[in-house]
Amino acid sequence: MSLSPRRHATELETISVSVPPDAVEAYESALSTVCATIGIFEVDDSQTLWRVEGVKDTGSGEDELRAALILAALTSGVDAELERSHTESEGWLARTYESFPEQLAGKRFAIRGTHLERTTSPQRITITLDAGVAFGSGEHGSTRGCLRALEMVACRRPQRILDLGCGSGILAMAAAALLHKRVLATDIDPWSVRVTRRNAAMNGLSNLVDCHLGNGWATPAIRHHAPYDLVFANILARPLCSMAADLARNLLPGGTAILAGLLNTQVRMVLAAHRRHGLILERHLREGDWGTLILRKPNG
């Protein structure tokens, strides 16, 4: 399919910060206030530094960005220097499309951008995303690991499902489409909630994906629908550790938790935090440097 991108009306710039893993979430949220799409890249093989970057109209949203960066520095304890570079607007959309090819995940899922010709496969569930806002596009190891884990536990036929920190809504939509069950999706970021609702509508899943803005387990909708027999939490290692007690408390006996957003080097720390609250490890899945944990709450 040929692409004929329109000229962008204004100049574009790429803004980025380089931060340690624990600060990625805070700065991803900060850049999301002014950038429609966010990328996260490993700076080197040491896994100690990650680049968070996005593209925006030059000069737009400067006050909002400044305030968001101050908040990110306060919450993460990392005062990162913002870098800027000019981005050629001509052909930018085409390059964005080229960076978002179809992603096959596990045996059952295909993630496709709206710019790709839609094809159907009886063997795979296709989830469509807008490449312009696809900050959760299915290519990240954490997302792929969660989709593989979902396939493994689908036979348990969970009835109450939660996607905690839903991002672009991929996991919520995948669970809804595969299990034909209603999924509660929540995120602390208003942009993520809007994108998830938009994606659910695009995929004909609005009646199954119920998305709410909220702060972790304190979210009223989460408390109202608890307990759950399947919980996705694709976040980051330290927040997962801090929420281990809440997860165990809100998981039904025999229930399953799929945890991701952690490096394989952080698995031991995350696992220890959850074992202290009675959860047991079933599987540790690896997708490159990233790990996904399937945990279960014992019956009784």
LOLUMLO-634603 format. One record per atom (N, C-alpha, C): residue in one letter; z, x, y. Coordinates in steps of 0.02 Angstrom, whole numbers, padded with zeros to 5 digits, always signed. Layout:
BEGIN
aZXY ...
This chain:
BEGIN
m+00000+00042-00059 m+00000+00000+00000 m+00000+00044+00062 s-00043+00031+00110 s-00046+00071+00171 s+00004+00044+00221 l+00031+00090+00261 l+00080+00072+00312 l+00049+00080+00381 s+00061+00032+00424 s+00035+00037+00492 s+00093+00025+00541 p+00137+00075+00548 p+00195+00067+00591 p+00176+00057+00664 r+00214+00014+00697 r+00203+00004+00769 r+00236+00060+00808 r+00209+00071+00868 r+00242+00120+00912 r+00310+00094+00933 h+00358+00140+00933 h+00425+00121+00956 h+00425+00120+01032 a+00457+00068+01059 a+00453+00058+01131 a+00489+00112+01171 t+00540+00143+01141 t+00579+00194+01177 t+00583+00257+01135 e+00609+00310+01167 e+00619+00373+01131 e+00676+00365+01082 l+00671+00401+01027 l+00723+00400+00976 l+00758+00468+00973 e+00821+00466+00951 e+00857+00528+00939 e+00898+00521+00875 t+00906+00577+00841 t+00950+00580+00782 t+01017+00608+00804 i+01070+00573+00787 i+01137+00598+00802 i+01172+00612+00735 s+01213+00664+00733 s+01245+00682+00670 s+01310+00719+00682 v+01352+00718+00631 v+01414+00757+00630 v+01420+00788+00561 s+01452+00845+00556 s+01467+00877+00492 s+01543+00877+00483 v+01565+00845+00429 v+01637+00833+00419 v+01656+00843+00346 p+01721+00854+00332 p+01743+00858+00262 p+01740+00789+00230 p+01743+00785+00163 p+01735+00721+00128 p+01782+00666+00152 d+01845+00683+00166 d+01893+00631+00185 d+01877+00599+00252 a+01836+00631+00293 a+01819+00604+00359 a+01752+00567+00360 v+01717+00567+00304 v+01650+00537+00302 v+01653+00463+00319 e+01700+00427+00290 e+01703+00355+00301 e+01713+00337+00374 a+01759+00373+00407 a+01774+00358+00477 a+01713+00371+00522 y+01678+00426+00510 y+01620+00443+00552 y+01558+00402+00534 e+01553+00381+00471 e+01499+00335+00453 e+01507+00270+00491 s+01569+00245+00495 s+01582+00184+00532 s+01568+00193+00607 a+01585+00252+00634 a+01574+00265+00705 a+01500+00265+00722 l+01460+00301+00683 l+01389+00303+00697 l+01355+00236+00685 s+01383+00196+00641 s+01355+00130+00627 s+01359+00083+00686 t+01400+00098+00735 t+01406+00055+00794 t+01342+00056+00836 v+01303+00110+00830 v+01242+00115+00872 v+01179+00130+00831 c+01187+00144+00767 c+01129+00162+00725 c+01119+00108+00671 a+01058+00087+00663 a+01043+00035+00613 a+01043+00063+00542 t+01031+00127+00535 t+01031+00157+00468 t+01069+00223+00470 i+01109+00235+00418 i+01151+00294+00414 i+01135+00332+00350 g+01131+00398+00355 g+01122+00440+00296 g+01180+00488+00289 i+01199+00503+00227 i+01253+00550+00212 i+01226+00603+00165 f+01232+00666+00185 f+01201+00720+00147 f+01251+00777+00138 e+01248+00809+00080 e+01289+00867+00066 e+01261+00927+00105 v+01304+00961+00144 v+01282+01017+00184 v+01267+01078+00142 d+01309+01091+00092 d+01298+01147+00047 d+01327+01130-00021 d+01322+01176-00067 d+01344+01164-00136 d+01420+01166-00145 s+01456+01183-00092 s+01528+01188-00099 s+01564+01121-00100 q+01528+01067-00081 q+01555+00999-00079 q+01613+00992-00030 t+01618+01039+00018 t+01672+01037+00067 t+01649+01010+00134 l+01584+01001+00144 l+01559+00979+00208 l+01499+00932+00197 w+01501+00875+00233 w+01448+00825+00228 w+01422+00808+00297 r+01357+00796+00301 r+01326+00776+00364 r+01314+00701+00365 v+01340+00669+00416 v+01330+00597+00426 v+01283+00590+00485 e+01226+00557+00476 e+01178+00554+00530 e+01145+00485+00534 g+01120+00470+00594 g+01085+00406+00605 g+01035+00414+00661 v+00991+00365+00668 v+00939+00365+00720 v+00952+00307+00767 k+00946+00321+00833 k+00957+00270+00884 k+00909+00279+00942 d+00903+00228+00983 d+00865+00235+01045 d+00900+00285+01091 t+00864+00332+01118 t+00894+00382+01162 t+00927+00349+01222 g+00991+00367+01232 g+01028+00342+01290 g+01060+00275+01280 s+01047+00240+01225 s+01076+00174+01215 s+01145+00178+01183 g+01189+00130+01201 g+01254+00123+01169 g+01300+00183+01177 e+01293+00221+01231 e+01333+00282+01238 e+01407+00267+01245 d+01426+00215+01282 d+01497+00199+01289 d+01527+00178+01222 e+01490+00136+01185 e+01515+00114+01120 e+01521+00173+01072 l+01472+00218+01074 l+01474+00276+01030 l+01533+00322+01047 r+01543+00333+01111 r+01598+00377+01132 r+01666+00350+01108 a+01676+00285+01116 a+01739+00254+01095 a+01746+00257+01019 a+01692+00245+00982 a+01694+00246+00910 a+01709+00317+00883 l+01682+00368+00916 l+01695+00437+00895 l+01768+00456+00908 i+01796+00433+00963 i+01867+00446+00976 i+01910+00415+00922 l+01894+00352+00904 l+01932+00318+00852 l+01925+00354+00785 a+01864+00377+00769 a+01853+00413+00706 a+01895+00477+00704 a+01898+00512+00760 a+01937+00574+00763 a+02011+00560+00753 l+02035+00505+00783 l+02106+00488+00777 l+02124+00467+00706 t+02081+00426+00675 t+02098+00400+00609 t+02088+00452+00554 s+02041+00498+00563 s+02028+00548+00511 s+02064+00614+00522 g+02085+00627+00584 g+02116+00691+00600 g+02065+00747+00607 v+02001+00729+00610 v+01947+00779+00616 v+01908+00765+00680 d+01909+00813+00726 d+01872+00806+00789 d+01804+00840+00781 a+01755+00801+00759 a+01689+00829+00743 a+01644+00830+00805 e+01605+00883+00810 e+01557+00889+00865 e+01494+00849+00850 l+01473+00808+00898 l+01413+00768+00889 l+01351+00810+00905 e+01304+00810+00860 e+01241+00845+00871 e+01185+00795+00883 r+01138+00813+00926 r+01082+00768+00943 r+01017+00806+00936 s+00966+00771+00914 s+00899+00801+00911 s+00847+00746+00923 h+00793+00766+00956 h+00739+00718+00970 h+00704+00699+00904 t+00688+00635+00898 t+00652+00610+00839 t+00587+00579+00862 e+00533+00601+00833 e+00468+00574+00851 e+00464+00500+00830 s+00454+00457+00879 s+00451+00385+00863 s+00387+00368+00825 e+00332+00402+00841 e+00269+00388+00807 e+00275+00409+00734 g+00268+00360+00689 g+00271+00375+00618 g+00342+00373+00590 w+00392+00360+00632 w+00461+00360+00608 w+00471+00307+00554 l+00444+00247+00565 l+00453+00193+00516 l+00420+00212+00450 a+00361+00243+00454 a+00327+00263+00392 a+00369+00315+00354 r+00399+00361+00391 r+00440+00412+00358 r+00502+00380+00327 t+00530+00329+00361 t+00587+00294+00333 t+00568+00260+00268 y+00509+00228+00267 y+00486+00195+00206 y+00476+00246+00150 e+00446+00303+00167 e+00433+00354+00116 e+00498+00380+00085 s+00552+00379+00123 s+00616+00403+00098 s+00653+00351+00057 f+00624+00291+00050 f+00657+00238+00014 f+00609+00209-00039 p+00593+00249-00090 p+00551+00223-00144 p+00592+00177-00189 e+00560+00146-00237 e+00597+00103-00285 e+00647+00146-00323 q+00707+00118-00332 q+00760+00153-00368 q+00775+00113-00432 l+00770+00146-00489 l+00789+00115-00552 l+00859+00139-00570 a+00904+00092-00583 a+00973+00108-00598 a+00993+00078-00664 g+01020+00119-00708 g+01038+00094-00774 g+00977+00067-00811 k+00989+00019-00855 k+00935-00011-00893 k+00913-00078-00865 r+00952-00106-00817 r+00939-00175-00798 r+00919-00185-00725 f+00927-00135-00682 f+00919-00147-00611 f+00863-00105-00579 a+00830-00136-00530 a+00782-00101-00488 a+00797-00119-00416 i+00803-00069-00373 i+00816-00080-00301 i+00752-00064-00264 r+00727-00112-00225 r+00662-00104-00192 r+00668-00123-00119 g+00633-00084-00077 g+00629-00100-00006 g+00581-00158+00007 t+00590-00191+00063 t+00546-00246+00081 t+00475-00222+00095 h+00467-00157+00108 h+00401-00130+00123 h+00359-00119+00060 l+00390-00125+00001 l+00354-00115-00062 l+00328-00180-00088 e+00270-00178-00119 e+00242-00238-00149 e+00288-00262-00204 r+00306-00325-00201 r+00355-00351-00249 r+00323-00363-00317 t+00353-00333-00367 t+00332-00344-00436 t+00392-00366-00476 t+00380-00401-00529 t+00435-00424-00570 t+00431-00393-00639 s+00488-00377-00667 s+00493-00350-00734 s+00544-00390-00772 p+00527-00415-00830 p+00576-00455-00869 p+00635-00413-00892 q+00627-00347-00892 q+00681-00304-00915 q+00731-00286-00860 r+00712-00297-00796 r+00755-00275-00742 r+00766-00330-00691 i+00826-00330-00662 i+00842-00373-00606 i+00825-00336-00542 t+00781-00364-00502 t+00759-00331-00441 t+00801-00354-00382 i+00828-00306-00345 i+00866-00320-00284 i+00826-00290-00226 t+00810-00331-00177 t+00769-00310-00120 t+00812-00297-00059 l+00799-00240-00026 l+00835-00221+00035 l+00785-00203+00089 d+00806-00213+00151 d+00766-00191+00208 d+00776-00116+00217 a+00723-00077+00214 a+00729-00004+00219 a+00759+00017+00285 g+00752-00023+00337 g+00778-00005+00402 g+00853-00006+00406 v+00886-00044+00361 v+00959-00047+00362 v+00988-00031+00294 a+00951+00006+00253 a+00971+00017+00184 a+01017+00077+00178 f+01077+00073+00210 f+01123+00129+00203 f+01155+00129+00134 g+01148+00076+00096 g+01166+00075+00025 g+01103+00058-00013 s+01061+00107-00027 s+00994+00092-00053 s+00988+00099-00128 g+01042+00117-00162 g+01038+00123-00235 g+01026+00193-00260 e+01009+00240-00215 e+00995+00308-00238 e+01057+00350-00240 h+01111+00330-00207 h+01172+00370-00207 h+01205+00367-00276 g+01232+00424-00297 g+01262+00428-00363 g+01318+00378-00374 s+01357+00362-00322 s+01411+00314-00330 s+01384+00245-00346 t+01333+00224-00310 t+01303+00158-00322 t+01273+00155-00392 r+01236+00206-00410 r+01204+00207-00477 r+01257+00206-00532 g+01311+00243-00522 g+01364+00242-00572 g+01396+00174-00580 c+01406+00139-00523 c+01435+00072-00526 c+01389+00023-00562 l+01324+00029-00551 l+01277-00016-00585 l+01276-00003-00660 r+01280+00060-00679 r+01284+00076-00751 r+01348+00048-00781 a+01403+00055-00743 a+01467+00029-00767 a+01465-00047-00774 l+01434-00081-00727 l+01428-00153-00731 l+01392-00175-00795 e+01339-00140-00812 e+01303-00156-00874 e+01350-00149-00935 m+01393-00100-00933 m+01437-00087-00990 m+01491-00140-00999 v+01513-00170-00944 v+01569-00218-00948 v+01546-00290-00943 a+01481-00301-00934 a+01456-00370-00925 a+01472-00414-00985 c+01477-00385-01045 c+01491-00424-01105 c+01559-00457-01103 r+01603-00434-01058 r+01670-00464-01052 r+01669-00530-01014 r+01612-00546-00984 r+01601-00608-00948 r+01657-00623-00897 p+01666-00578-00849 p+01718-00590-00798 p+01703-00653-00757 q+01755-00688-00737 q+01749-00750-00700 q+01765-00741-00626 r+01814-00698-00611 r+01835-00686-00542 r+01817-00614-00524 i+01771-00607-00478 i+01741-00542-00464 i+01749-00526-00390 l+01770-00465-00375 l+01779-00441-00306 l+01741-00376-00296 d+01704-00373-00241 d+01672-00310-00219 d+01708-00289-00155 l+01753-00241-00161 l+01796-00219-00106 l+01763-00160-00070 g+01741-00171-00007 g+01703-00121+00028 g+01630-00125+00008 c+01599-00182+00024 c+01534-00200-00006 c+01475-00162+00023 g+01480-00131+00083 g+01424-00095+00111 g+01364-00139+00122 s+01309-00125+00088 s+01249-00166+00095 s+01247-00225+00046 g+01298-00230+00003 g+01303-00287-00043 g+01269-00277-00110 i+01246-00216-00125 i+01210-00206-00188 i+01251-00226-00249 l+01313-00204-00252 l+01354-00217-00312 l+01370-00291-00318 a+01386-00323-00263 a+01400-00395-00265 a+01339-00433-00288 m+01281-00415-00262 m+01220-00450-00282 m+01202-00436-00354 a+01211-00374-00376 a+01196-00357-00445 a+01240-00396-00493 a+01305-00400-00478 a+01351-00437-00521 a+01334-00512-00521 a+01319-00539-00463 a+01302-00610-00459 a+01239-00626-00498 a+01188-00583-00492 a+01125-00594-00526 a+01130-00585-00601 l+01169-00535-00623 l+01175-00520-00694 l+01220-00570-00730 l+01277-00587-00697 l+01327-00628-00730 l+01323-00702-00713 h+01282-00718-00661 h+01276-00787-00637 h+01344-00816-00619 k+01383-00775-00585 k+01450-00795-00562 k+01457-00782-00488 r+01503-00818-00456 r+01515-00808-00385 r+01554-00744-00375 v+01535-00705-00324 v+01567-00641-00309 v+01593-00642-00238 l+01656-00622-00229 l+01685-00614-00163 l+01671-00542-00140 a+01639-00534-00083 a+01623-00468-00056 a+01657-00460+00012 t+01691-00404+00023 t+01725-00393+00086 t+01712-00322+00111 d+01717-00314+00177 d+01710-00248+00207 d+01747-00247+00274 i+01772-00188+00292 i+01807-00181+00356 i+01758-00174+00414 d+01695-00162+00399 d+01643-00150+00450 d+01603-00214+00462 p+01603-00241+00523 p+01565-00302+00537 p+01490-00295+00522 w+01462-00235+00534 w+01391-00224+00520 w+01377-00233+00446 s+01421-00207+00403 s+01412-00214+00331 s+01413-00287+00310 v+01458-00326+00339 v+01463-00397+00322 v+01398-00433+00341 r+01372-00417+00400 r+01309-00449+00422 r+01251-00430+00375 v+01248-00365+00359 v+01193-00342+00316 v+01199-00372+00246 t+01259-00375+00219 t+01268-00405+00152 t+01246-00478+00151 r+01265-00515+00202 r+01245-00585+00205 r+01169-00591+00210 r+01138-00547+00250 r+01066-00549+00258 r+01031-00531+00192 n+01057-00480+00158 n+01027-00460+00095 n+01036-00513+00041 a+01094-00545+00040 a+01106-00598-00010 a+01057-00656+00001 a+01045-00674+00064 a+00997-00727+00079 a+00927-00706+00059 m+00908-00643+00073 m+00842-00619+00056 m+00829-00621-00019 n+00882-00612-00059 n+00876-00611-00131 n+00893-00678-00164 g+00901-00730-00123 g+00916-00796-00151 g+00984-00801-00183 l+01033-00762-00158 l+01099-00760-00188 l+01155-00782-00141 s+01137-00815-00086 s+01187-00836-00038 s+01238-00884-00069 n+01217-00922-00118 n+01263-00969-00149 n+01311-00935-00197 l+01299-00872-00214 l+01343-00836-00261 l+01381-00779-00229 v+01358-00753-00172 v+01392-00697-00139 v+01426-00724-00076 d+01493-00722-00077 d+01534-00747-00022 d+01563-00686+00015 c+01537-00671+00074 c+01554-00609+00109 c+01601-00621+00168 h+01654-00580+00173 h+01704-00588+00226 h+01721-00521+00257 l+01737-00522+00321 l+01763-00464+00356 l+01838-00459+00341 g+01861-00398+00325 g+01932-00391+00311 g+01952-00320+00299 n+02017-00308+00299 n+02045-00241+00291 n+02078-00235+00223 g+02039-00215+00173 g+02066-00203+00107 g+02100-00263+00077 w+02155-00249+00041 w+02190-00301+00005 w+02228-00349+00050 a+02233-00333+00114 a+02266-00378+00162 a+02220-00435+00184 t+02156-00433+00165 t+02108-00484+00185 t+02129-00552+00157 p+02135-00604+00200 p+02158-00669+00176 p+02116-00697+00119 a+02050-00689+00122 a+02007-00715+00069 a+02022-00682+00002 i+02038-00617+00003 i+02054-00582-00059 i+02119-00608-00087 r+02170-00617-00045 r+02234-00643-00069 r+02226-00713-00097 h+02184-00753-00064 h+02176-00823-00084 h+02145-00829-00154 h+02098-00784-00171 h+02061-00791-00234 h+02091-00747-00290 a+02141-00706-00275 a+02170-00663-00326 a+02207-00705-00378 p+02215-00677-00439 p+02195-00611-00463 p+02124-00611-00490 y+02098-00550-00504 y+02029-00541-00525 y+02024-00509-00594 d+01969-00523-00628 d+01959-00488-00691 d+01903-00436-00688 l+01871-00430-00628 l+01826-00374-00616 l+01828-00357-00542 v+01843-00294-00527 v+01846-00270-00458 v+01802-00207-00451 f+01757-00209-00403 f+01720-00149-00382 f+01754-00120-00320 a+01765-00055-00319 a+01790-00022-00259 a+01753+00044-00252 n+01696+00041-00218 n+01654+00100-00206 n+01670+00123-00135 i+01723+00162-00128 i+01749+00179-00062 i+01751+00255-00056 l+01810+00284-00052 l+01819+00357-00052 l+01883+00372-00090 a+01892+00434-00111 a+01946+00451-00156 a+02015+00435-00128 r+02030+00457-00067 r+02098+00447-00041 r+02115+00374-00028 p+02070+00334+00001 p+02085+00262+00006 p+02095+00230-00062 l+02057+00250-00113 l+02067+00224-00180 l+02138+00239-00204 c+02161+00300-00193 c+02228+00318-00214 c+02281+00276-00179 s+02272+00267-00114 s+02322+00230-00075 s+02324+00155-00093 m+02270+00130-00121 m+02268+00059-00139 m+02278+00046-00214 a+02299+00097-00251 a+02306+00090-00323 a+02356+00036-00342 a+02413+00033-00308 a+02463-00017-00325 a+02437-00088-00312 d+02401-00097-00256 d+02373-00163-00241 d+02321-00183-00292 l+02280-00136-00313 l+02230-00151-00364 l+02264-00174-00428 a+02312-00137-00452 a+02347-00154-00515 a+02380-00222-00509 r+02408-00237-00451 r+02444-00301-00441 r+02396-00360-00442 n+02335-00349-00418 n+02287-00404-00411 n+02236-00407-00467 l+02246-00368-00520 l+02201-00368-00577 l+02234-00407-00634 l+02196-00453-00663 l+02222-00492-00719 l+02233-00447-00780 p+02281-00463-00823 p+02288-00426-00886 p+02222-00426-00924 g+02201-00368-00946 g+02136-00362-00979 g+02079-00353-00930 g+02094-00355-00865 g+02042-00350-00814 g+02016-00279-00806 t+01958-00274-00774 t+01923-00210-00767 t+01914-00192-00693 a+01923-00128-00678 a+01910-00101-00610 a+01857-00046-00616 i+01807-00049-00573 i+01756+00003-00570 i+01764+00038-00503 l+01785+00101-00506 l+01801+00140-00446 l+01748+00194-00435 a+01727+00202-00372 a+01677+00253-00357 a+01684+00275-00284 g+01639+00320-00264 g+01644+00350-00198 g+01683+00415-00201 l+01693+00441-00261 l+01731+00502-00270 l+01689+00555-00305 l+01702+00617-00287 l+01670+00673-00321 l+01703+00684-00389 n+01667+00714-00435 n+01695+00728-00500 n+01757+00772-00495 t+01759+00814-00443 t+01818+00856-00433 t+01879+00817-00410 q+01869+00754-00388 q+01924+00712-00365 q+01947+00661-00417 v+01914+00661-00474 v+01930+00611-00526 v+02002+00615-00549 r+02026+00676-00560 r+02095+00683-00586 r+02146+00654-00537 m+02136+00665-00472 m+02182+00639-00422 m+02181+00562-00422 v+02121+00532-00422 v+02115+00459-00420 v+02143+00428-00484 l+02128+00459-00540 l+02151+00433-00604 l+02227+00434-00608 a+02257+00489-00585 a+02330+00494-00587 a+02363+00439-00546 a+02335+00424-00488 a+02364+00372-00445 a+02363+00304-00479 h+02311+00290-00517 h+02306+00225-00550 h+02344+00222-00616 r+02350+00278-00650 r+02391+00279-00711 r+02464+00266-00695 r+02486+00287-00637 r+02556+00275-00618 r+02570+00200-00613 h+02519+00160-00605 h+02528+00087-00600 h+02502+00051-00662 g+02496+00087-00717 g+02484+00056-00781 g+02412+00046-00801 l+02364+00068-00760 l+02294+00061-00779 l+02273+00118-00824 i+02226+00103-00870 i+02205+00154-00918 i+02130+00168-00908 l+02111+00230-00923 l+02041+00251-00916 l+02001+00231-00978 e+01944+00198-00966 e+01897+00183-01020 e+01838+00231-01020 r+01809+00243-00961 r+01751+00287-00957 r+01750+00324-00890 h+01725+00385-00892 h+01710+00423-00832 h+01635+00437-00833 l+01598+00403-00790 l+01526+00412-00787 l+01509+00463-00733 r+01459+00503-00746 r+01438+00555-00699 r+01367+00543-00675 e+01357+00547-00610 e+01291+00545-00579 e+01287+00604-00531 g+01264+00662-00557 g+01266+00722-00517 g+01338+00741-00501 d+01352+00753-00437 d+01419+00773-00416 d+01467+00714-00413 w+01442+00653-00419 w+01483+00594-00407 w+01508+00563-00472 g+01570+00538-00470 g+01600+00508-00529 g+01614+00434-00519 t+01610+00396-00573 t+01628+00325-00573 t+01678+00315-00630 l+01733+00281-00615 l+01785+00268-00665 l+01785+00195-00685 i+01788+00182-00750 i+01800+00115-00775 i+01872+00114-00800 l+01914+00075-00766 l+01985+00069-00784 l+01998-00001-00809 r+02051-00007-00848 r+02068-00074-00874 r+02144-00083-00872 k+02164-00145-00858 k+02235-00163-00858 k+02252-00189-00927 p+02301-00161-00961 p+02317-00183-01028 p+02338-00257-01030 n+02322-00290-01085 n+02346-00358-01095 n+02422-00358-01105 g+02454-00407-01075 g+02526-00412-01082 g+02563-00361-01042 
